[in-house]
Amino acid sequence: MNWFATNVASAFLLPPFNLILLGMLGVLLLRCKPGLGKAMVVAALALLYLLSIPLVADALLRTLEPAPRRNSLDKDIQAIVVLGGGTYYNAPEYHGDTVGRFSLERVRYAAWLHQQTGKPILATGGDPADHGSVEAAQMKAVLEREFTVPVKWIETVARNTRENAYNSFAILQKEGIGRIALVTHAWHMPRAAREFEQAGFKISPAATGYTTRHRTDIFVLIPTAAALQKSSLFFHEVIGIGWYWLTS
C-alpha cells in the first residue's frame, strides 16, 4: 500500500475524522431512524470527549509502552538502530527539509546511547511521501552536525516499519551484526520490536518519549488537541499491529 492510500485509509479509521463521520451519519439517520441516529450522535460526541482528555489519552498510550529501562544496555549489543519518525518539510529556519519532531526525539536518544556505549549507529528511513528528501539522511545530518555523533550506515528506501526492519537487517547482516539496540518511541516499540525480531535481529528495546505527567489535576478532564493526537497515535499503532499480524 503506497503512502497516499495509507494516509487516506488512516484518515477514515482514526480520530477525529472517524468520529465526525459517525456523527454525520447519525444526523442523516435522525429522520428515518431517530433512535439510532440520536445514539450515533451521542456516541460520536462522547467518544470525542473521552479521546480528547489527557486522562484517557495518556492511559491508552501507556498500554503500549514497555517498562522504562532501569540499567545500561546489554553488553553484547553490536549497533544502535534508530527509526525515522517523519520530516519537517520546507523548514524556513533551516532552509529546507530536516527531521520532524518525532525523528529529533529519537536521534537525540540515539546520540546519548552512542556516547554511553560507543556503539555504531544505523539510521533507517526513506521518503514515503516521495518529496525528494530521505529521513535517514536528515537524521545523519543532525546527528553528525548538531550532536557530533557519527552515523556508520543509513538505510534510505524504507517506507514503513516493516521495511525499516528487513532493510536494516540486510545491511547489518553483511557486517555480522545481529544484536541491536532499537531506538524508537515507547508507544511505537511493540510494533517495531516485533518486526525487527521477525526480520532476524535480537533486540534490546531502547524506547524514548514515554507518556509522563508532572501532576494529575482537574485539567486531565479538559479536552485538548494534544490529547486527541495521542489517542490517534494509539489507534494508529493498534491498527498497524493488527495489519502486520495479518500480513506476516
Secondary structure by P-SEA (a helix, b strand, c coil): ccaaaaaaaaaacccaaaaaaaaaaaaaaccccaaaaaaaaaaaaaaaaaaacaaaaaaaaaaaccccccccccccccbbbbbbccccccccccccccccaaaaaaaaaaaaaaaaccbbbbbbbcccccccccaaaaaaaaaaccccccccccccccccaaaaaaaaaaaaaaaccccccccccccaaaaaaaaaaaacccccccccccccccccccccccccaaaaaaaaaaaaaaaaaaaaaaac
